[in-house]
């Protein structure tokens, strides 16, 4: 078996063509490989974007649940007089506003 040594792909091309012809293999042009590499690159970008988007959706959902829980706790603490009524009312209002904003982001559909 012949060794090719440290030759570049361009230098090896005549030998590759000869072997391909001998075994009835189709020879692809370099531009075909470039197209394949571009397609693979686009696929990898799309896959990573989808993963990030799913992670962001998960984090948004968890944030909504956390704000809802905190609001419920604050209402409960207010009713049980654990926290000053006025302070609790202030926190409840702002937590409701944060929840509304998060729900708008979720329903926007671009996230």
C-alpha angles and dihedrals in degrees: 000000000000119000120219096206119195097338120141123240090259091053091048094047097094091052092046091051091049093051092044092051091048091055096038093246122156114245115222123210122236091249088060090057090047090054091050091049091050090051091049091048092050090048092051092049091049092048093050092046090051091051092050091047091052091048090050091050089051092049091048092050091048091049091052091050092048093051091047091051092048091050091050091049091049091051090049092048089048092052092046090048092238090132130033110274095233094047090048091049090052092051093044091054094049093045088052089052092050090048091051091050092049091049090051090053091048093048093044089081096212092095 
